[in-house]
Amino acid sequence: MKAGGLVHALYVNAPVATDKVGAYGGGAGFGGGLEVNWKALYLGLDISNDLVFLQSVTKTVAGTPTQIIAGGFNYQFSLMGAVGVHF
């Protein structure tokens, strides 16, 4: 079982410096996992839930304010599996 705070960053790279955009936010994360060692075999499973609050980014495009990145709450779920050799 795991729980804690998190910081999330998003960066959009573009060839022109004025088109580069970055946003950040914070939130909380929780999850759990399972690790199994059997002889030399390692198996792992990790599940995470991130509750992120992102800032919105607005830029002026052709004289009109345009929202580039929609801010607000974002739920991010991830599942990771691992297989390896333990020695």
WOTABEL-V41294 format. One record per residue. N is the residue number from 1. RES is the residue in one small letter. PHI is phi in whole degrees, -180 to 180 (* if undefined). PSI is psi in radians with two decimals (none if undefined). NEAR is the number of other C-alpha atoms within 10 Angstrom. Layout:
n;res;phi;psi;near
N;RES;PHI;PSI;NEAR
N;RES;PHI;PSI;NEAR
This chain:
n;res;phi;psi;near
1;m;*;2.43;10
2;k;-144;2.62;10
3;a;-156;2.61;13
4;g;172;-3.13;10
5;g;-88;2.83;12
6;l;-147;2.73;14
7;v;-123;2.30;13
8;h;-121;2.34;13
9;a;-128;2.49;11
10;l;-129;2.25;12
11;y;-132;2.22;10
12;v;-106;2.00;10
13;n;-91;2.45;11
14;a;-141;2.76;10
15;p;-65;-0.50;7
16;v;-102;2.30;7
17;a;-59;-0.61;8
18;t;-72;-0.26;8
19;d;-92;-0.10;11
20;k;-75;2.36;11
21;v;-132;2.49;16
22;g;-138;2.54;14
23;a;-142;2.72;16
24;y;-145;2.89;16
25;g;-168;3.11;17
26;g;-137;3.06;17
27;g;172;-2.68;16
28;a;-130;2.65;14
29;g;-135;2.57;19
30;f;-150;2.78;16
31;g;175;-2.87;16
32;g;-163;3.06;13
33;g;-161;3.06;14
34;l;-145;2.32;11
35;e;-125;2.36;12
36;v;-130;2.24;11
37;n;-112;2.15;13
38;w;-130;1.93;9
39;k;54;-2.00;9
40;a;-99;-0.02;9
41;l;-91;2.35;12
42;y;-116;2.29;15
43;l;-127;2.36;15
44;g;-138;2.57;14
45;l;-140;2.26;14
46;d;-133;2.25;15
47;i;-119;2.27;16
48;s;-132;2.49;17
49;n;-123;2.12;16
50;d;-114;2.23;21
51;l;-107;1.78;17
52;v;-112;2.40;22
53;f;-111;1.93;18
54;l;-102;2.63;21
55;q;-80;2.69;17
56;s;-94;2.65;15
57;v;-123;2.21;15
58;t;-122;2.34;15
59;k;-128;2.69;15
60;t;-88;2.06;10
61;v;-118;2.07;11
62;a;53;0.70;7
63;g;82;0.02;7
64;t;-117;2.22;9
65;p;-63;2.16;10
66;t;-126;2.31;12
67;q;-78;2.11;13
68;i;-92;-0.77;14
69;i;-126;2.14;17
70;a;-77;2.19;12
71;g;-90;-3.04;17
72;g;111;-2.82;11
73;f;-81;2.42;14
74;n;-140;2.23;12
75;y;-98;2.17;10
76;q;-124;2.07;11
77;f;-107;2.40;13
78;s;-139;2.55;10
79;l;-132;2.22;12
80;m;-130;2.36;10
81;g;-118;2.61;12
82;a;-139;2.48;10
83;v;-132;2.33;12
84;g;-160;-2.98;11
85;v;-116;2.24;11
86;h;-108;2.24;11
87;f;-142;none;8
